[in-house]
Amino acid sequence: MTPLHEQFSTALQQLPLVAILRGLNPAEAPEIGDAIVGAGFRLLEVPLNSPEPLKSIALLRERFPGALVGAGTVLGAQQVRDVHAAGGQLIVAPNFNPEVLAEAARLGLVSLPGVMTPTEAFGALAAGAAGLKLFPAELASPAVVKALLAVLPPGTPLLPVGGITPAGMQAWREAGAAGFGIGSALYKPGKSAEAVREAAMEFVAAFNGSLRI
């Protein structure tokens, strides 16, 4: 296990919530990062379809050395290399692409590919995924999480992403979800840092109050 994977494992134990900062621009990255990290988040994702995402990743990486910072919507091996060059440590994708996982593994990065089926899940784990992003969660349910975890290797981190709200966390946790990726309910362009901080604290409180498996 690499140091980054150990850091990821620690983050999962402490607060397995991934902040998905789609649309973040470099100018607001420090302030928004302060709001989210200050609330307890240690997993930060800037999707590559955001404005100048690599610059935001570099800024966040420098400002929050204790957090695991990386990119989302990573669709190709070259993008993995670009994220690594910017200082990114985390590779998140909406899909399972073996080439993305292979390049991330070569560079020692943590990968969270998107899956929906057992075939994708087992393929991703065999390719070196550190955890699995159940995406889009709107197409699944807590029952799907329970069914997948019944056949996946014990301890596989499965994180639903898509439409997650504080009120909805309990049912997913009861089914065995290890954590969540949280997007527009936490941050979206134009949302003030204070509003982001309040949302982050609400998610943290809801997660800490939900059933621990």
N, CA, C and O of each residue as an XYZ file, in Angstrom:
852
protein
N       0.851     -1.203      0.000
C       0.000      0.000      0.000
C       0.882      1.247      0.000
O       1.791      1.372      0.822
N       0.612      2.160     -0.919
C       1.408      3.384     -1.004
C       0.994      4.356      0.087
O      -0.079      4.208      0.672
N       1.837      5.357      0.372
C       1.452      6.374      1.366
C       0.126      7.050      1.040
O      -0.657      7.355      1.940
N      -0.127      7.285     -0.246
C      -1.393      7.921     -0.622
C      -2.565      6.998     -0.321
O      -3.621      7.454      0.118
N      -2.382      5.706     -0.555
C      -3.461      4.773     -0.257
C      -3.690      4.657      1.248
O      -4.821      4.476      1.697
N      -2.620      4.762      2.019
C      -2.773      4.775      3.472
C      -3.518      6.030      3.915
O      -4.357      5.977      4.814
N      -3.207      7.161      3.279
C      -3.894      8.413      3.599
C      -5.370      8.310      3.232
O      -6.232      8.793      3.967
N      -5.659      7.684      2.103
C      -7.043      7.493      1.684
C      -7.782      6.601      2.683
O      -8.921      6.885      3.053
N      -7.138      5.538      3.107
C      -7.750      4.632      4.075
C      -8.055      5.354      5.384
O      -9.105      5.140      5.991
N      -7.131      6.207      5.812
C      -7.350      6.981      7.037
C      -8.522      7.938      6.873
O      -9.352      8.081      7.771
N      -8.583      8.596      5.704
C      -9.683      9.527      5.439
C     -11.026      8.803      5.451
O     -12.019      9.338      5.944
N     -11.056      7.586      4.908
C     -12.301      6.813      4.918
C     -12.744      6.504      6.337
O     -13.941      6.488      6.627
N     -11.796      6.262      7.215
C     -12.133      5.955      8.598
C     -12.616      7.192      9.343
O     -13.480      7.099     10.215
N     -12.057      8.356      8.998
C     -12.384      9.581      9.728
C     -13.648     10.254      9.195
O     -14.570     10.542      9.958
N     -13.689     10.503      7.899
C     -14.864     11.138      7.295
C     -14.862     10.853      5.792
O     -14.281     11.620      5.023
N     -15.502      9.764      5.363
C     -15.450      9.345      3.956
C     -16.424     10.109      3.055
O     -17.272      9.515      2.389
N     -16.285     11.418      3.050
C     -17.107     12.274      2.197
C     -16.200     12.982      1.200
O     -15.253     13.665      1.590
N     -16.489     12.819     -0.082
C     -15.707     13.451     -1.140
C     -16.435     14.711     -1.601
O     -17.576     14.645     -2.058
N     -15.767     15.858     -1.479
C     -16.342     17.119     -1.956
C     -16.097     17.236     -3.448
O     -14.950     17.316     -3.888
N     -17.168     17.248     -4.229
C     -17.070     17.348     -5.687
C     -17.296     18.808     -6.069
O     -18.418     19.311     -6.017
N     -16.211     19.476     -6.453
C     -16.260     20.924     -6.665
C     -16.355     21.249     -8.147
O     -15.473     21.903     -8.704
N     -17.420     20.795     -8.780
C     -17.600     21.016    -10.215
C     -17.907     22.487    -10.495
O     -18.833     23.063     -9.923
N     -17.118     23.078    -11.379
C     -17.310     24.481    -11.719
C     -16.447     25.431    -10.925
O     -16.475     26.639    -11.159
N     -15.672     24.898     -9.979
C     -14.779     25.740     -9.180
C     -13.757     26.429    -10.075
O     -13.223     25.820    -11.002
N     -13.489     27.695     -9.796
C     -12.426     28.383    -10.532
C     -11.285     28.706     -9.571
O     -11.508     28.813     -8.365
N     -10.073     28.863    -10.088
C      -8.906     29.047     -9.215
C      -9.016     30.231     -8.259
O      -8.491     30.181     -7.146
N      -9.692     31.291     -8.683
C      -9.786     32.482     -7.836
C     -10.522     32.207     -6.532
O     -10.195     32.792     -5.499
N     -11.505     31.327     -6.571
C     -12.290     31.044     -5.363
C     -11.846     29.767     -4.657
O     -12.352     29.445     -3.582
N     -10.911     29.045     -5.249
C     -10.504     27.758     -4.685
C     -10.038     27.858     -3.227
O     -10.454     27.039     -2.408
N      -9.183     28.839     -2.875
C      -8.733     28.903     -1.471
C      -9.873     29.115     -0.488
O      -9.936     28.445      0.542
N     -10.773     30.040     -0.796
C     -11.860     30.353      0.138
C     -12.843     29.191      0.256
O     -13.267     28.843      1.358
N     -13.204     28.591     -0.880
C     -14.119     27.450     -0.846
C     -13.442     26.268     -0.160
O     -14.075     25.548      0.611
N     -12.163     26.071     -0.439
C     -11.424     25.007      0.226
C     -11.389     25.198      1.728
O     -11.571     24.241      2.480
N     -11.156     26.428      2.177
C     -11.158     26.715      3.610
C     -12.486     26.315      4.249
O     -12.512     25.730      5.331
N     -13.584     26.637      3.571
C     -14.915     26.353      4.104
C     -15.140     24.854      4.247
O     -15.702     24.400      5.244
N     -14.705     24.089      3.259
C     -14.970     22.651      3.244
C     -14.014     21.899      4.178
O     -14.439     21.056      4.967
N     -12.740     22.210      4.079
C     -11.760     21.544      4.943
C     -11.990     21.933      6.402
O     -11.812     21.117      7.307
N     -12.387     23.183      6.620
C     -12.677     23.626      7.977
C     -13.814     22.865      8.621
O     -13.877     22.745      9.845
N     -14.721     22.346      7.791
C     -15.847     21.562      8.310
C     -15.466     20.113      8.572
O     -16.224     19.371      9.198
N     -14.276     19.703      8.088
C     -13.818     18.338      8.350
C     -13.527     17.487      7.132
O     -12.981     16.392      7.267
N     -13.879     17.963      5.938
C     -13.622     17.190      4.727
C     -12.117     17.055      4.499
O     -11.355     17.993      4.733
N     -11.702     15.869      4.036
C     -10.301     15.631      3.712
C     -10.122     15.030      2.324
O      -9.013     14.661      1.937
N     -11.221     14.933      1.576
C     -11.188     14.392      0.218
C     -11.812     15.423     -0.713
O     -13.012     15.688     -0.641
N     -10.997     16.003     -1.583
C     -11.438     17.087     -2.452
C     -11.231     16.714     -3.916
O     -10.151     16.274     -4.313
N     -12.264     16.893     -4.697
C     -12.239     16.532     -6.114
C     -12.661     17.731     -6.964
O     -13.735     18.298     -6.765
N     -11.800     18.109     -7.917
C     -12.145     19.154     -8.880
C     -12.342     18.482    -10.240
O     -11.357     18.074    -10.855
N     -13.574     18.355    -10.728
C     -13.793     17.733    -12.028
C     -13.060     18.480    -13.142
O     -12.945     19.705    -13.117
N     -12.573     17.725    -14.106
C     -11.770     18.325    -15.164
C     -12.577     19.166    -16.145
O     -11.998     19.844    -16.994
N     -13.904     19.135    -16.043
C     -14.703     20.036    -16.876
C     -15.037     21.331    -16.134
O     -16.010     22.011    -16.460
N     -14.218     21.663    -15.135
C     -14.289     22.954    -14.437
C     -13.311     23.925    -15.093
O     -12.431     23.490    -15.835
N     -13.441     25.242    -14.838
C     -12.501     26.220    -15.401
C     -11.097     26.042    -14.807
O     -10.929     26.094    -13.589
N     -10.114     25.837    -15.649
C      -8.716     25.692    -15.220
C      -8.576     24.742    -14.027
O      -8.029     25.119    -12.991
N      -9.064     23.528    -14.173
C      -9.098     22.600    -13.034
C      -7.718     22.262    -12.475
O      -7.559     22.097    -11.265
N      -6.726     22.159    -13.348
C      -5.393     21.783    -12.870
C      -4.800     22.872    -11.978
O      -4.068     22.576    -11.034
N      -5.114     24.113    -12.275
C      -4.639     25.219    -11.447
C      -5.322     25.169    -10.076
O      -4.677     25.385     -9.050
N      -6.623     24.887    -10.065
C      -7.337     24.770     -8.781
C      -6.793     23.608     -7.962
O      -6.631     23.722     -6.748
N      -6.513     22.499     -8.620
C      -5.963     21.335     -7.918
C      -4.622     21.687     -7.294
O      -4.360     21.339     -6.142
N      -3.767     22.377     -8.050
C      -2.453     22.764     -7.527
C      -2.590     23.699     -6.323
O      -1.859     23.567     -5.342
N      -3.522     24.633     -6.405
C      -3.743     25.571     -5.299
C      -4.244     24.849     -4.050
O      -3.757     25.093     -2.946
N      -5.211     23.970     -4.230
C      -5.769     23.234     -3.095
C      -4.731     22.293     -2.490
O      -4.646     22.139     -1.272
N      -3.966     21.683     -3.344
C      -2.936     20.744     -2.869
C      -1.913     21.468     -1.978
O      -1.487     20.946     -0.947
N      -1.533     22.674     -2.398
C      -0.552     23.440     -1.634
C      -1.147     23.957     -0.325
O      -0.471     23.995      0.703
N      -2.407     24.351     -0.376
C      -3.039     24.984      0.783
C      -3.434     23.961      1.848
O      -3.448     24.268      3.040
N      -3.758     22.736      1.404
C      -4.267     21.727      2.336
C      -3.436     20.448      2.248
O      -3.896     19.445      1.702
N      -2.225     20.480      2.778
C      -1.350     19.305      2.690
C      -1.895     18.083      3.414
O      -1.479     16.958      3.136
N      -2.824     18.299      4.342
C      -3.396     17.175      5.068
C      -4.581     16.532      4.371
O      -5.097     15.512      4.827
N      -5.015     17.131      3.258
C      -6.154     16.590      2.515
C      -5.664     15.804      1.306
O      -4.528     15.973      0.863
N      -6.521     14.954      0.783
C      -6.251     14.226     -0.449
C      -6.998     14.966     -1.551
O      -8.228     15.011     -1.560
N      -6.243     15.544     -2.474
C      -6.817     16.419     -3.502
C      -6.614     15.785     -4.874
O      -5.545     15.247     -5.164
N      -7.628     15.850     -5.703
C      -7.474     15.279     -7.027
C      -8.532     15.764     -7.985
O      -9.134     16.822     -7.800
N      -8.745     14.965     -9.016
C      -9.627     15.366    -10.113
C     -10.761     14.380    -10.300
O     -10.635     13.191    -10.007
N     -11.868     14.899    -10.792
C     -12.985     14.071    -11.207
C     -13.161     14.157    -12.715
O     -12.509     14.957    -13.386
N     -14.050     13.325    -13.236
C     -14.312     13.253    -14.668
C     -13.009     13.018    -15.440
O     -12.753     13.642    -16.470
N     -12.198     12.104    -14.911
C     -10.940     11.737    -15.561
C     -11.244     10.597    -16.529
O     -11.633      9.506    -16.112
N     -11.063     10.858    -17.823
C     -11.536      9.928    -18.846
C     -10.427      9.265    -19.650
O     -10.703      8.357    -20.435
N      -9.170      9.696    -19.475
C      -8.091      9.121    -20.262
C      -6.772      9.134    -19.523
O      -6.608      9.841    -18.528
N      -5.829      8.343    -20.018
C      -4.531      8.207    -19.355
C      -3.748      9.515    -19.346
O      -3.057      9.815    -18.373
N      -3.850     10.292    -20.420
C      -3.128     11.561    -20.449
C      -3.647     12.508    -19.372
O      -2.875     13.252    -18.767
N      -4.946     12.478    -19.138
C      -5.500     13.317    -18.076
C      -4.965     12.885    -16.706
O      -4.743     13.727    -15.837
N      -4.762     11.600    -16.512
C      -4.171     11.130    -15.254
C      -2.783     11.731    -15.085
O      -2.426     12.191    -14.000
N      -2.007     11.727    -16.155
C      -0.656     12.297    -16.096
C      -0.707     13.790    -15.824
O       0.116     14.315    -15.074
N      -1.663     14.473    -16.426
C      -1.801     15.918    -16.206
C      -2.149     16.221    -14.747
O      -1.598     17.147    -14.152
N      -3.055     15.443    -14.184
C      -3.453     15.635    -12.786
C      -2.265     15.374    -11.863
O      -2.036     16.121    -10.912
N      -1.524     14.327    -12.143
C      -0.338     14.007    -11.349
C       0.676     15.139    -11.408
O       1.268     15.497    -10.390
N       0.881     15.705    -12.596
C       1.839     16.801    -12.761
C       1.411     18.041    -11.976
O       2.253     18.827    -11.543
N       0.096     18.213    -11.795
C      -0.424     19.356    -11.040
C      -0.388     19.121     -9.536
O      -0.734     20.012     -8.761
N       0.027     17.928     -9.117
C       0.076     17.606     -7.695
C      -1.104     16.808     -7.194
O      -1.203     16.513     -6.003
N      -2.013     16.453     -8.115
C      -3.191     15.696     -7.713
C      -2.838     14.301     -7.223
O      -1.867     13.692     -7.671
N      -3.648     13.811     -6.294
C      -3.393     12.509     -5.671
C      -4.543     11.529     -5.878
O      -4.388     10.323     -5.682
N      -5.691     12.059     -6.274
C      -6.925     11.282     -6.344
C      -7.488     11.354     -7.765
O      -7.613     12.437     -8.337
N      -7.827     10.194     -8.325
C      -8.381     10.104     -9.677
C      -9.786      9.525     -9.580
O      -9.965      8.361     -9.221
N     -10.777     10.344     -9.901
C     -12.172      9.917     -9.831
C     -12.770      9.979    -11.238
O     -12.532     10.933    -11.980
N     -13.537      8.966    -11.593
C     -14.120      8.904    -12.932
C     -15.589      8.512    -12.842
O     -16.006      7.887    -11.867
N     -16.375      8.875    -13.852
C     -17.775      8.463    -13.867
C     -17.942      7.040    -14.382
O     -19.035      6.476    -14.333
N     -16.839      6.458    -14.882
C     -16.890      5.150    -15.521
C     -15.667      4.322    -15.149
O     -14.761      4.808    -14.474
N     -15.647      3.073    -15.592
C     -14.502      2.191    -15.397
C     -13.741      2.088    -16.706
O     -14.205      1.460    -17.658
N     -12.566      2.708    -16.749
C     -11.688      2.653    -17.909
C     -10.371      2.028    -17.453
O      -9.633      2.654    -16.693
N     -10.057      0.804    -17.899
C      -8.835      0.133    -17.448
C      -7.569      0.951    -17.681
O      -6.626      0.867    -16.894
N      -7.540      1.738    -18.751
C      -6.348      2.532    -19.033
C      -6.146      3.621    -17.976
O      -5.014      3.915    -17.590
N      -7.226      4.207    -17.518
C      -7.142      5.227    -16.470
C      -6.611      4.606    -15.186
O      -5.725      5.170    -14.544
N      -7.143      3.455    -14.810
C      -6.692      2.805    -13.581
C      -5.242      2.359    -13.688
O      -4.484      2.471    -12.724
N      -4.851      1.854    -14.855
C      -3.474      1.396    -15.023
C      -2.491      2.555    -14.886
O      -1.439      2.406    -14.264
N      -2.827      3.702    -15.460
C      -1.924      4.853    -15.385
C      -1.887      5.407    -13.960
O      -0.829      5.803    -13.471
N      -3.037      5.432    -13.301
C      -3.068      5.888    -11.917
C      -2.225      4.969    -11.033
O      -1.497      5.441    -10.160
N      -2.324      3.667    -11.257
C      -1.535      2.713    -10.477
C      -0.047      2.907    -10.741
O       0.762      2.845     -9.816
N       0.313      3.141    -11.987
C       1.723      3.353    -12.330
C       2.296      4.554    -11.596
O       3.464      4.557    -11.208
N       1.465      5.576    -11.409
C       1.902      6.806    -10.758
C       1.655      6.799     -9.250
O       1.986      7.762     -8.557
N       1.080      5.726     -8.752
C       0.842      5.612     -7.312
C      -0.323      6.415     -6.801
O      -0.381      6.722     -5.610
N      -1.273      6.773     -7.682
C      -2.418      7.590     -7.289
C      -3.587      6.716     -6.830
O      -3.654      5.525     -7.134
N      -4.492      7.333     -6.099
C      -5.689      6.650     -5.607
C      -6.799      6.779     -6.646
O      -7.092      7.883     -7.107
N      -7.417      5.657     -7.018
C      -8.457      5.665     -8.047
C      -9.821      5.295     -7.484
O      -9.956      4.346     -6.711
N     -10.825      6.060     -7.883
C     -12.216      5.759     -7.559
C     -13.024      5.782     -8.858
O     -13.599      6.814     -9.204
N     -13.074      4.675     -9.572
C     -13.845      4.645    -10.827
C     -15.332      4.500    -10.568
O     -15.754      3.989     -9.531
N     -16.111      4.955    -11.523
C     -17.553      4.812    -11.430
C     -18.007      3.459    -11.926
O     -17.571      2.999    -12.981
N     -18.890      2.812    -11.163
C     -19.434      1.504    -11.543
C     -20.927      1.477    -11.239
O     -21.442      2.277    -10.458
N     -21.604      0.524    -11.884
C     -23.012      0.315    -11.591
C     -23.346     -1.170    -11.482
O     -24.302     -1.548    -10.804
N     -22.552     -2.014    -12.157
C     -22.842     -3.439    -12.202
C     -21.759     -4.259    -11.506
O     -20.651     -3.760    -11.305
N     -22.051     -5.506    -11.135
C     -21.023     -6.374    -10.573
C     -19.842     -6.573    -11.527
O     -18.693     -6.614    -11.090
N     -20.121     -6.695    -12.821
C     -19.037     -6.876    -13.792
C     -18.075     -5.696    -13.755
O     -16.859     -5.885    -13.735
N     -18.618     -4.471    -13.745
C     -17.762     -3.286    -13.674
C     -17.024     -3.227    -12.339
O     -15.843     -2.882    -12.291
N     -17.711     -3.560    -11.274
C     -17.111     -3.476     -9.942
C     -15.931     -4.431     -9.805
O     -14.862     -4.034     -9.342
N     -16.117     -5.672    -10.199
C     -15.027     -6.643    -10.090
C     -13.881     -6.290    -11.036
O     -12.712     -6.462    -10.690
N     -14.214     -5.800    -12.219
C     -13.174     -5.397    -13.163
C     -12.351     -4.248    -12.624
O     -11.129     -4.230    -12.773
N     -13.012     -3.287    -11.997
C     -12.318     -2.121    -11.456
C     -11.404     -2.514    -10.305
O     -10.276     -2.029    -10.209
N     -11.886     -3.391     -9.433
C     -11.061     -3.832     -8.315
C      -9.838     -4.608     -8.810
O      -8.739     -4.446     -8.281
N     -10.032     -5.441     -9.816
C      -8.916     -6.199    -10.377
C      -7.884     -5.283    -11.010
O      -6.698     -5.611    -11.059
N      -8.340     -4.126    -11.499
C      -7.443     -3.163    -12.152
C      -6.764     -2.236    -11.153
O      -5.936     -1.412    -11.541
N      -7.102     -2.358     -9.879
C      -6.397     -1.578     -8.860
C      -7.175     -0.460     -8.210
O      -6.578      0.399     -7.561
N      -8.499     -0.439     -8.362
C      -9.294      0.617     -7.732
C      -9.168      0.549     -6.216
O      -9.201     -0.532     -5.629
N      -9.022      1.722     -5.585
C      -8.950      1.792     -4.120
C     -10.339      1.735     -3.501
O     -10.498      1.365     -2.338
N     -11.328      2.103     -4.282
C     -12.716      2.092     -3.856
C     -13.583      2.224     -5.090
O     -13.073      2.418     -6.193
N     -14.880      2.123     -4.912
C     -15.811      2.168     -6.036
C     -16.829      3.284     -5.844
O     -17.413      3.443     -4.771
N     -17.024      4.043     -6.901
C     -18.012      5.115     -6.925
C     -19.276      4.563     -7.583
O     -19.272      4.279     -8.781
N     -20.342      4.411     -6.825
C     -21.609      3.945     -7.392
C     -22.284      5.145     -8.050
O     -22.792      6.037     -7.369
N     -22.282      5.155     -9.384
C     -22.727      6.350    -10.105
C     -23.478      5.956    -11.372
O     -23.101      5.025    -12.082
N     -24.574      6.712    -11.635
C     -25.216      7.700    -10.757
C     -26.111      7.018     -9.737
O     -26.877      6.114    -10.070
N     -26.007      7.460     -8.494
C     -26.781      6.830     -7.420
C     -28.283      6.954     -7.652
O     -29.064      6.168     -7.114
N     -28.692      7.944     -8.456
C     -30.116      8.094     -8.755
C     -30.664      6.876     -9.501
O     -31.867      6.617     -9.473
N     -29.773      6.124    -10.172
C     -30.207      4.920    -10.888
C     -30.159      3.687     -9.998
O     -30.603      2.609    -10.394
N     -29.624      3.847     -8.803
C     -29.484      2.720     -7.885
C     -30.364      2.946     -6.662
O     -31.307      3.737     -6.694
N     -30.042      2.244     -5.595
C     -30.805      2.339     -4.350
C     -29.974      1.697     -3.248
O     -28.994      1.012     -3.541
N     -30.343      1.905     -1.989
C     -29.661      1.177     -0.921
C     -29.697     -0.337     -1.120
O     -28.760     -1.033     -0.729
N     -30.750     -0.844     -1.715
C     -30.832     -2.291     -1.965
C     -29.740     -2.746     -2.922
O     -29.209     -3.847     -2.781
N     -29.404     -1.905     -3.891
C     -28.325     -2.229     -4.824
C     -26.987     -2.282     -4.091
O     -26.174     -3.171     -4.339
N     -26.763     -1.329     -3.191
C     -25.535     -1.334     -2.390
C     -25.434     -2.633     -1.598
O     -24.381     -3.270     -1.583
N     -26.504     -3.021     -0.952
C     -26.502     -4.234     -0.140
C     -26.202     -5.463     -0.995
O     -25.444     -6.341     -0.585
N     -26.802     -5.519     -2.185
C     -26.592     -6.663     -3.070
C     -25.161     -6.729     -3.578
O     -24.566     -7.805     -3.629
N     -24.605     -5.579     -3.956
C     -23.225     -5.550     -4.432
C     -22.249     -5.957     -3.336
O     -21.336     -6.749     -3.575
N     -22.437     -5.425     -2.151
C     -21.514     -5.719     -1.055
C     -21.604     -7.177     -0.612
O     -20.672     -7.693      0.006
N     -22.691     -7.831     -0.914
C     -22.829     -9.241     -0.558
C     -21.900    -10.123     -1.374
O     -21.561    -11.228     -0.950
N     -21.481     -9.640     -2.547
C     -20.628    -10.460     -3.418
C     -19.228     -9.889     -3.594
O     -18.317    -10.614     -3.994
N     -19.038     -8.601     -3.304
C     -17.716     -7.995     -3.445
C     -16.813     -8.423     -2.294
O     -17.306     -8.854     -1.251
N     -15.490     -8.310     -2.469
C     -14.582     -8.662     -1.378
C     -14.919     -7.879     -0.117
O     -15.247     -6.695     -0.200
N     -14.843     -8.514      1.049
C     -15.139     -7.816      2.303
C     -14.282     -6.576      2.468
O     -13.082     -6.588      2.193
N     -14.920     -5.503      2.924
C     -14.193     -4.263      3.140
C     -14.089     -3.359      1.928
O     -13.469     -2.299      2.006
N     -14.681     -3.752      0.804
C     -14.636     -2.902     -0.390
C     -15.370     -1.591     -0.123
O     -16.559     -1.615      0.193
N     -14.690     -0.442     -0.241
C     -15.387      0.834     -0.039
C     -16.283      1.150     -1.239
O     -15.799      1.262     -2.365
N     -17.562      1.290     -1.002
C     -18.531      1.623     -2.042
C     -19.178      2.949     -1.673
O     -19.821      3.068     -0.630
N     -19.003      3.946     -2.536
C     -19.471      5.307     -2.235
C     -20.503      5.746     -3.263
O     -20.136      6.008     -4.408
N     -21.772      5.837     -2.905
C     -22.777      6.371     -3.818
C     -22.508      7.845     -4.133
O     -22.114      8.619     -3.261
N     -22.726      8.210     -5.382
C     -22.532      9.590     -5.830
C     -23.677      9.955     -6.751
O     -23.987      9.233     -7.699
N     -24.308     11.099     -6.457
C     -25.399     11.575     -7.296
C     -26.669     11.737     -6.498
O     -27.292     10.753     -6.097
N     -27.056     12.983     -6.267
C     -28.305     13.241     -5.568
C     -28.285     12.960     -4.080
O     -29.344     12.813     -3.468
N     -27.100     12.880     -3.480
C     -27.006     12.583     -2.047
C     -27.354     13.829     -1.231
O     -26.852     14.920     -1.500
N     -28.216     13.652     -0.237
C     -28.598     14.734      0.660
C     -28.335     14.299      2.101
O     -28.236     13.102      2.370
N     -28.220     15.245      3.027
C     -28.039     14.855      4.432
C     -29.137     13.921      4.926
O     -28.866     12.951      5.635
N     -30.372     14.218      4.548
C     -31.499     13.416      5.025
C     -31.495     12.001      4.454
O     -32.050     11.082      5.055
N     -30.869     11.832      3.300
C     -30.899     10.522      2.650
C     -29.770      9.590      3.024
O     -29.747      8.442      2.580
N     -28.831     10.056      3.833
C     -27.644      9.254      4.122
C     -27.941      7.989      4.915
O     -27.324      6.950      4.681
N     -28.865      8.068      5.836
C     -29.102      6.965      6.766
C     -29.388      5.653      6.037
O     -28.796      4.626      6.366
N     -30.278      5.672      5.062
C     -30.664      4.435      4.379
C     -29.474      3.818      3.639
O     -29.297      2.599      3.641
N     -28.668      4.662      3.011
C     -27.477      4.162      2.306
C     -26.485      3.562      3.295
O     -25.892      2.519      3.019
N     -26.299      4.210      4.447
C     -25.355      3.700      5.449
C     -25.834      2.362      5.998
O     -25.032      1.450      6.199
N     -27.135      2.242      6.242
C     -27.686      0.987      6.750
C     -27.426     -0.159      5.773
O     -27.267     -1.309      6.180
N     -27.386      0.166      4.483
C     -27.130     -0.851      3.457
C     -25.650     -1.184      3.336
O     -25.286     -2.173      2.699
N     -24.787     -0.361      3.947
C     -23.366     -0.654      3.922
C     -22.492      0.319      3.170
O     -21.288      0.092      3.051
N     -23.060      1.400      2.657
C     -22.245      2.387      1.950
C     -21.148      2.920      2.872
O     -21.407      3.277      4.021
N     -19.923      2.968      2.352
C     -18.782      3.410      3.163
C     -18.726      4.921      3.298
O     -18.197      5.439      4.281
N     -19.262      5.625      2.326
C     -19.211      7.082      2.316
C     -19.958      7.593      1.111
O     -20.759      6.874      0.513
N     -19.694      8.847      0.750
C     -20.450      9.466     -0.332
C     -19.597     10.483     -1.077
O     -18.663     11.056     -0.517
N     -19.928     10.699     -2.338
C     -19.442     11.856     -3.068
C     -20.569     12.868     -3.095
O     -21.716     12.525     -3.384
N     -20.241     14.119     -2.794
C     -21.287     15.146     -2.670
C     -20.968     16.305     -3.597
O     -19.902     16.914     -3.509
N     -21.904     16.601     -4.484
C     -21.672     17.621     -5.491
C     -22.449     18.898     -5.269
O     -22.120     19.681     -4.379
N     -23.484     19.117     -6.075
C     -24.165     20.413     -6.103
C     -24.870     20.751     -4.802
O     -25.124     21.926     -4.538
N     -25.193     19.763     -3.981
C     -25.808     20.063     -2.684
C     -24.799     20.702     -1.735
O     -25.175     21.331     -0.746
N     -23.520     20.535     -2.045
C     -22.451     21.126     -1.237
C     -21.931     22.410     -1.873
O     -21.866     23.457     -1.228
N     -21.560     22.312     -3.158
C     -20.994     23.466     -3.866
C     -21.509     23.513     -5.297
O     -21.642     22.485     -5.962
N     -21.790     24.710     -5.748
C     -22.042     24.963     -7.166
C     -21.608     26.387     -7.445
O     -21.606     27.214     -6.533
N     -21.243     26.698     -8.672
C     -20.753     28.037     -8.989
C     -21.725     29.122     -8.529
O     -22.933     29.028     -8.746
N     -21.174     30.144     -7.893
C     -21.978     31.256     -7.403
C     -22.375     31.129     -5.946
O     -22.849     32.096     -5.349
N     -22.193     29.968     -5.369
C     -22.543     29.767     -3.963
C     -21.456     30.380     -3.088
O     -20.269     30.156     -3.326
N     -21.848     31.144     -2.088
C     -20.874     31.824     -1.238
C     -20.114     30.830     -0.366
O     -20.595     29.731     -0.091
N     -18.931     31.231      0.060
C     -18.127     30.374      0.916
C     -18.852     30.076      2.221
O     -18.755     28.966      2.745
N     -19.564     31.038      2.741
C     -20.287     30.834      3.994
C     -21.401     29.801      3.810
O     -21.614     28.943      4.667
N     -22.113     29.897      2.672
C     -23.167     28.923      2.399
C     -22.577     27.534      2.204
O     -23.168     26.539      2.622
N     -21.411     27.466      1.570
C     -20.731     26.184      1.385
C     -20.325     25.618      2.738
O     -20.472     24.421      2.986
N     -19.818     26.472      3.605
C     -19.415     26.024      4.935
C     -20.613     25.448      5.696
O     -20.502     24.402      6.335
N     -21.744     26.128      5.624
C     -22.941     25.656      6.322
C     -23.395     24.308      5.773
O     -23.767     23.412      6.531
N     -23.359     24.173      4.440
C     -23.752     22.905      3.825
C     -22.793     21.792      4.219
O     -23.217     20.670      4.497
N     -21.493     22.103      4.243
C     -20.493     21.108      4.607
C     -20.707     20.629      6.034
O     -20.626     19.433      6.313
N     -20.975     21.551      6.922
C     -21.191     21.190      8.320
C     -22.462     20.355      8.480
O     -22.521     19.462      9.326
N     -23.466     20.646      7.673
C     -24.705     19.869      7.726
C     -24.456     18.437      7.279
O     -24.969     17.497      7.886
N     -23.669     18.267      6.215
C     -23.358     16.923      5.743
C     -22.528     16.159      6.776
O     -22.776     14.979      7.022
N     -21.561     16.818      7.367
C     -20.726     16.165      8.379
C     -21.566     15.723      9.567
O     -21.416     14.606     10.060
N     -22.446     16.598     10.021
C     -23.309     16.263     11.159
C     -24.227     15.095     10.812
O     -24.433     14.199     11.630
N     -24.779     15.106      9.597
C     -25.681     14.033      9.188
C     -24.938     12.704      9.085
O     -25.453     11.660      9.485
N     -23.724     12.756      8.545
C     -22.957     11.516      8.415
C     -22.586     10.973      9.789
O     -22.725      9.776     10.044
N     -22.119     11.842     10.668
C     -21.729     11.386     11.999
C     -22.904     10.894     12.811
O     -22.731     10.123     13.756
N     -24.103     11.332     12.454
C     -25.283     10.881     13.176
C     -25.923      9.651     12.556
O     -26.841      9.073     13.138
N     -25.450      9.242     11.380
C     -26.023      8.072     10.718
C     -25.390      6.802     11.277
O     -24.368      6.839     11.962
N     -26.021      5.699     10.968
C     -25.591      4.405     11.495
C     -24.194      4.065     11.019
O     -23.903      4.182      9.828
N     -23.344      3.654     11.907
C     -22.008      3.188     11.541
C     -22.051      1.657     11.402
O     -22.494      0.930     12.291
N     -21.575      1.224     10.262
C     -21.627     -0.220      9.974
C     -20.370     -0.894     10.514
O     -20.213     -2.107     10.378
